[in-house]
C-alpha cells in the first residue's frame, strides 16, 4: 500500500510514517502543508492519503479542502482524515463527490494502533471508517425533510454502524440480533434509499454516503 501523509505536527507526522513503514507499507511522502499534499498525490499516485484537517496557513480547513481537491485530481484516491473536531461540513464536503474510500477519525479517540491500521486498510480498499462520535453527532444534527426519514429507528442504528465500518456479523453482535435480521434491515435500507441494484458492497457504500452526505 502506497501512502501520502499530510500533517503539520512534526512529531505526529514522523511517528505515523515510522509506524506505517514498520507495518510494511510504503510512505511515499510525508508533508506539512496543503500545497505539498496536492503535489505529492499527483506525483506519487498513492492508494490513500492520511490528512489532517487544520493545516497552515490559517489552521482552519485547509487540509480538508486540499483532500477534496486531491480526490478531484486523482479519481479513486482514498482519504483518511484525522481531526480533533467533529465538523459536519468536513464530512459532507469530503463525500460530495459520491465516492467511497473515506474515513474520518478523531485523533484523541484513536486508542489502539491495530484499530487505526484496520481503518486505514478498510478505507484504502474503498470502504468507510467513521468514528462513532462523528456518526452520532452527524445523525443528531440532521433536521427537516430528509430521505433518511423513511428509515425506522432500528434501520438508522444499523446504518450508523455500517458507517462506522462494521460488518454484518459485528452489527449483529452489537445489537444482539441474528445475522439474518441485520441482513433484512440492510435490505430495507437499500430499498428505502432507492439504491440501484448492484453488488452489495457498492450499495453499502452508497448507503453510508447517503447517511453522511445527503
C-alpha positions as CSV (number, residue, x, y, z in Angstrom):
1,X,0.0,0.0,0.0
2,X,1.3,3.4,-1.0
3,X,0.5,6.3,1.4
4,X,0.9,10.1,1.5
5,X,0.8,11.7,4.9
6,X,-0.2,15.4,5.3
7,X,0.2,16.5,8.9
8,X,1.8,19.8,10.2
9,X,2.7,18.4,13.6
10,X,6.2,17.1,13.0
11,X,6.2,14.5,15.8
12,X,2.8,13.1,14.7
13,X,3.8,13.1,11.0
14,X,7.1,11.3,11.6
15,X,5.5,9.0,14.1
16,X,2.8,7.9,11.6
17,X,5.4,7.4,8.9
18,X,7.6,5.3,11.2
19,X,4.5,3.2,12.3
20,X,3.3,2.6,8.7
21,X,6.7,1.7,7.4
22,X,7.2,-0.7,10.3
23,X,4.0,-2.4,9.1
24,X,5.5,-2.9,5.7
25,X,3.6,-0.1,4.0
26,X,5.2,2.4,1.6
27,X,5.0,6.1,2.8
28,X,5.9,7.9,-0.5
29,X,5.6,11.4,1.0
30,X,5.1,13.0,4.4
31,X,4.3,16.7,4.0
32,X,3.3,19.6,6.3
33,X,1.0,21.8,4.1
34,X,-1.9,21.5,1.6
35,X,0.1,22.6,-1.5
36,X,2.7,19.9,-0.8
37,X,-0.2,17.3,-0.4
38,X,-1.6,18.1,-3.8
39,X,1.9,17.9,-5.4
40,X,2.5,14.6,-3.6
41,X,-0.7,12.8,-4.6
42,X,-0.3,13.8,-8.2
43,X,3.4,12.8,-8.4
44,X,3.2,9.6,-6.2
45,X,-0.3,8.4,-7.1
46,X,-0.8,6.8,-3.7
47,X,-3.5,4.4,-2.7
48,X,-4.5,6.6,0.2
49,X,-3.8,10.0,1.8
50,X,-3.9,10.4,5.6
51,X,-4.8,14.1,6.1
52,X,-5.1,16.5,9.0
53,X,-8.0,19.0,8.7
54,X,-6.4,22.0,10.2
55,X,-3.2,23.0,8.5
56,X,-1.2,26.2,7.6
57,X,-1.5,29.0,6.9
58,X,-4.7,29.6,8.9
59,X,-5.1,26.2,10.6
60,X,-8.8,26.1,9.8
61,X,-9.9,23.8,7.0
62,X,-7.0,23.9,4.5
63,X,-6.3,20.2,4.9
64,X,-9.9,19.2,4.2
65,X,-10.1,21.5,1.1
66,X,-6.9,20.0,-0.2
67,X,-8.2,16.5,0.4
68,X,-11.4,17.3,-1.6
69,X,-9.2,18.8,-4.4
70,X,-6.9,15.8,-4.3
71,X,-9.8,13.4,-4.9
72,X,-10.9,15.6,-7.8
73,X,-7.4,15.5,-9.4
74,X,-6.8,11.8,-8.7
75,X,-10.0,9.9,-9.1
76,X,-10.2,6.9,-6.8
77,X,-7.8,8.3,-4.2
78,X,-8.9,7.2,-0.8
79,X,-8.7,9.7,2.1
80,X,-8.5,9.1,5.8
81,X,-9.0,12.3,7.7
82,X,-7.6,12.8,11.2
83,X,-9.2,15.6,13.1
84,X,-9.5,16.9,16.7
85,X,-13.0,18.2,15.9
86,X,-16.4,17.0,14.7
87,X,-17.4,19.2,11.9
88,X,-20.4,18.3,9.8
89,X,-19.2,20.3,6.8
90,X,-15.9,18.3,6.8
91,X,-17.7,15.0,6.3
92,X,-20.3,16.3,3.8
93,X,-17.7,18.2,1.7
94,X,-15.4,15.2,1.5
95,X,-18.3,13.0,0.4
96,X,-19.7,15.4,-2.1
97,X,-18.1,13.5,-5.0
98,X,-20.3,10.5,-4.2
99,X,-17.3,8.1,-3.8
100,X,-16.3,5.6,-1.2
101,X,-12.8,5.2,0.3
102,X,-13.3,7.8,3.0
103,X,-12.5,7.8,6.7
104,X,-13.0,10.3,9.5
105,X,-11.2,9.6,12.8
106,X,-10.8,11.8,15.9
107,X,-7.2,11.9,17.0
108,X,-7.9,11.7,20.7
109,X,-10.1,8.7,20.3
110,X,-7.7,6.5,18.3
111,X,-6.8,4.3,21.3
112,X,-5.3,1.3,19.6
113,X,-2.8,1.0,16.8
114,X,-4.5,-2.1,15.5
115,X,-7.8,-0.3,15.2
116,X,-6.1,2.6,13.2
117,X,-4.4,0.2,10.9
118,X,-7.7,-1.7,10.3
119,X,-9.4,1.6,9.5
120,X,-6.6,2.6,7.1
121,X,-6.8,-0.7,5.2
122,X,-10.6,-0.6,5.0
123,X,-10.6,2.9,3.6
124,X,-7.8,2.1,1.1
125,X,-10.0,-0.8,-0.1
126,X,-12.9,1.6,-0.9
127,X,-14.8,1.3,2.3
128,X,-15.5,3.7,5.2
129,X,-14.2,4.2,8.7
130,X,-16.1,6.8,10.6
131,X,-15.6,7.4,14.3
132,X,-18.8,6.6,16.3
133,X,-18.8,10.0,17.8
134,X,-18.7,11.6,14.4
135,X,-21.6,9.4,13.3
136,X,-23.6,10.2,16.4
137,X,-23.2,14.0,16.0
138,X,-24.0,13.9,12.3
139,X,-27.1,11.9,13.0
140,X,-28.4,14.2,15.7
141,X,-27.7,17.4,13.7
142,X,-29.9,16.3,10.8
143,X,-33.1,18.4,10.6
144,X,-36.0,18.9,8.2
145,X,-37.1,16.7,5.3
146,X,-34.6,14.0,4.7
147,X,-34.6,10.8,2.7
148,X,-33.4,9.1,5.9
149,X,-36.8,9.9,7.4
150,X,-38.0,6.8,5.6
151,X,-35.9,4.6,7.8
152,X,-37.1,3.0,11.1
153,X,-35.2,3.7,14.3
154,X,-33.5,0.3,14.0
155,X,-32.6,0.8,10.4
156,X,-30.9,4.1,11.4
157,X,-29.0,2.2,14.1
158,X,-27.8,-0.4,11.5
159,X,-26.9,2.3,9.0
160,X,-24.9,4.2,11.7
161,X,-22.9,1.1,12.5
162,X,-22.4,0.5,8.7
163,X,-20.9,4.0,8.6
164,X,-18.5,3.1,11.4
165,X,-17.3,0.3,9.1
166,X,-18.8,-2.7,10.9
167,X,-19.5,-6.0,9.1
168,X,-23.0,-7.6,9.2
169,X,-21.8,-10.1,11.9
170,X,-20.3,-7.3,14.0
171,X,-23.5,-5.3,13.8
172,X,-25.5,-8.4,14.8
173,X,-23.3,-8.8,17.9
174,X,-23.5,-5.1,18.8
175,X,-27.3,-5.0,18.5
176,X,-27.8,-8.5,19.9
177,X,-29.7,-9.8,17.0
178,X,-29.2,-12.5,14.4
179,X,-27.2,-12.1,11.2
180,X,-30.4,-12.7,9.2
181,X,-32.1,-9.9,11.0
182,X,-29.3,-7.5,10.1
183,X,-29.4,-8.7,6.5
184,X,-33.1,-7.9,6.4
185,X,-32.6,-4.4,7.9
186,X,-29.9,-3.7,5.3
187,X,-32.2,-4.8,2.5
188,X,-34.8,-2.4,3.8
189,X,-32.3,0.4,3.9
190,X,-31.3,-0.2,0.3
191,X,-34.9,-0.3,-0.8
192,X,-36.0,2.8,1.1
193,X,-33.0,4.8,-0.1
194,X,-33.7,3.8,-3.7
195,X,-30.2,2.5,-4.2
196,X,-29.6,0.8,-7.6
197,X,-29.2,-2.9,-7.9
198,X,-25.5,-3.7,-8.0
199,X,-23.1,-5.6,-5.9
200,X,-23.9,-5.4,-2.1
201,X,-20.5,-3.8,-1.3
202,X,-21.2,-0.9,-3.7
203,X,-24.7,-0.4,-2.4
204,X,-23.4,-0.5,1.2
205,X,-21.0,2.4,0.4
206,X,-23.8,4.4,-1.3
207,X,-26.0,3.9,1.8
208,X,-23.2,5.3,4.0
209,X,-22.7,8.2,1.7
210,X,-26.5,9.0,1.8
211,X,-26.3,8.9,5.6
212,X,-23.3,11.2,5.8
213,X,-23.6,13.5,2.8
214,X,-27.2,13.7,1.6
